[in-house]
């Protein structure tokens, strides 16, 4: 038939596929699963639950729908994990021995670097440097690290 009409075979067999308008149903199913999991499930577990319901969807599509609806798993949000740093356990001699009195100026200069975690829009951490000379606070310098 394609020879008679002088059309290629792919043109003859081609027909526009109808798009499923099941996005609303899929979004409702994802929202339902997410709510039932008390905001704990991510894309992997939601995909597994949808597969149990007979709906096959990629994790990427589930992630897109979750992002469009502002759904974020509880486990995705970074949580503070206390851990012991070994930076203060270095084998450095204590030469000052809490004797801050000086014969000359700037013989003894003490500095402290403190990391403070701040949860503000765009700021992840604050670095606070303090320089102490003769038991008096001289300089306080604050540096913030912004998110890009």
C-alpha positions as CSV (number, residue, x, y, z in Angstrom):
1,X,0.0,0.0,0.0
2,X,2.8,2.4,0.8
3,X,4.3,1.7,-2.7
4,X,1.0,2.7,-4.4
5,X,0.7,5.9,-2.4
6,X,4.5,6.6,-2.6
7,X,4.8,7.0,1.1
8,X,7.3,5.6,3.4
9,X,6.2,2.7,5.6
10,X,6.9,4.8,8.8
11,X,4.5,7.5,7.6
12,X,1.8,4.9,7.0
13,X,2.2,3.3,10.5
14,X,2.7,6.5,12.3
15,X,-0.2,7.8,14.3
16,X,-0.1,10.4,17.1
17,X,-0.3,8.7,20.5
18,X,-2.7,10.2,22.9
19,X,-1.1,11.5,26.0
20,X,-2.5,10.1,29.3
21,X,-4.1,12.8,31.3
22,X,-3.4,10.6,34.4
23,X,-1.0,13.2,35.8
24,X,-3.6,14.4,38.2
25,X,-4.4,10.9,39.3
26,X,-0.7,10.2,39.7
27,X,-0.1,13.4,41.6
28,X,-3.0,12.4,43.9
29,X,-1.6,8.9,44.4
30,X,1.8,10.3,45.2
31,X,0.4,12.9,47.7
32,X,-1.7,10.2,49.3
33,X,1.3,7.8,49.8
34,X,3.5,10.7,51.0
35,X,0.8,11.8,53.6
36,X,0.3,8.2,54.8
37,X,4.0,7.8,55.3
38,X,4.0,10.9,57.6
39,X,6.3,12.7,55.2
40,X,9.0,10.0,55.5
41,X,8.9,8.3,52.1
42,X,11.2,9.5,49.2
43,X,11.1,8.7,45.5
44,X,12.3,5.1,46.0
45,X,9.7,4.0,48.5
46,X,6.9,5.9,46.7
47,X,7.9,4.1,43.5
48,X,7.7,0.8,45.3
49,X,4.2,1.7,46.7
50,X,3.0,2.8,43.3
51,X,4.2,-0.5,41.9
52,X,2.1,-2.4,44.4
53,X,-0.9,-0.4,43.1
54,X,0.0,-1.4,39.5
55,X,1.3,2.1,38.5
56,X,4.7,2.1,36.8
57,X,6.4,5.4,37.0
58,X,10.1,6.4,37.0
59,X,11.7,7.8,40.1
60,X,12.7,10.9,38.1
61,X,9.0,11.7,37.3
62,X,8.0,11.0,41.0
63,X,10.7,13.4,42.0
64,X,9.5,16.1,39.6
65,X,6.0,15.8,40.9
66,X,7.2,15.9,44.5
67,X,9.2,19.0,43.7
68,X,6.2,20.7,42.0
69,X,4.1,20.1,45.1
70,X,6.8,21.1,47.5
71,X,7.1,17.6,49.1
72,X,10.4,16.9,50.9
73,X,11.0,13.8,52.8
74,X,12.0,14.1,56.5
75,X,15.1,12.1,55.9
76,X,16.2,14.4,53.0
77,X,16.6,17.4,55.4
78,X,20.0,17.5,56.9
79,X,20.0,16.9,60.6
80,X,22.7,17.8,63.1
81,X,24.8,14.9,64.1
82,X,27.0,15.5,67.1
83,X,30.5,14.2,66.7
84,X,33.7,14.6,68.6
85,X,36.4,16.6,66.8
86,X,40.0,15.7,67.5
87,X,41.3,19.2,66.6
88,X,41.8,20.2,70.2
89,X,43.6,17.0,71.1
90,X,46.7,17.9,69.2
91,X,50.1,17.4,70.8
92,X,51.0,21.1,71.1
93,X,52.8,22.3,74.2
94,X,50.9,24.7,76.5
95,X,53.5,27.5,76.5
96,X,51.3,30.2,77.8
97,X,50.0,28.3,80.9
98,X,47.3,31.0,81.5
99,X,49.9,33.7,82.1
100,X,48.5,36.6,80.1
101,X,50.8,39.3,81.6
102,X,53.4,40.6,79.1
103,X,56.7,42.5,79.3
104,X,56.3,43.8,75.7
105,X,53.1,44.5,73.7
106,X,51.9,41.8,71.3
107,X,54.1,39.2,72.9
108,X,51.1,37.1,73.7
109,X,48.1,37.1,71.3
110,X,45.3,34.7,71.8
111,X,42.7,33.9,69.1
112,X,39.7,31.7,69.1
113,X,37.7,30.4,66.1
114,X,34.2,29.4,66.8
115,X,31.8,27.7,64.4
116,X,28.1,28.6,65.0
117,X,25.4,26.9,63.0
118,X,22.7,29.4,62.0
119,X,19.4,28.5,60.3
120,X,18.6,31.7,58.3
121,X,17.7,32.3,54.7
122,X,20.8,31.6,52.7
123,X,23.3,31.5,55.6
124,X,24.6,28.1,56.7
125,X,27.2,29.0,59.2
126,X,28.9,31.8,61.0
127,X,32.6,31.9,61.9
128,X,33.5,34.0,64.9
129,X,37.2,35.0,65.4
130,X,38.2,36.6,68.7
131,X,41.6,38.1,69.4
132,X,42.5,38.7,73.0
133,X,45.5,40.8,74.2
134,X,46.1,41.4,77.9
135,X,42.8,40.0,79.0
136,X,40.9,42.6,76.9
137,X,38.8,41.8,73.9
138,X,40.4,43.5,70.9
139,X,38.8,42.3,67.7
140,X,35.6,40.4,67.0
141,X,35.3,39.3,63.4
142,X,32.3,37.6,62.0
143,X,32.2,35.8,58.7
144,X,29.2,34.2,57.2
145,X,29.1,31.4,54.6
146,X,26.3,32.0,52.1
147,X,24.5,29.3,50.1
148,X,24.7,29.7,46.3
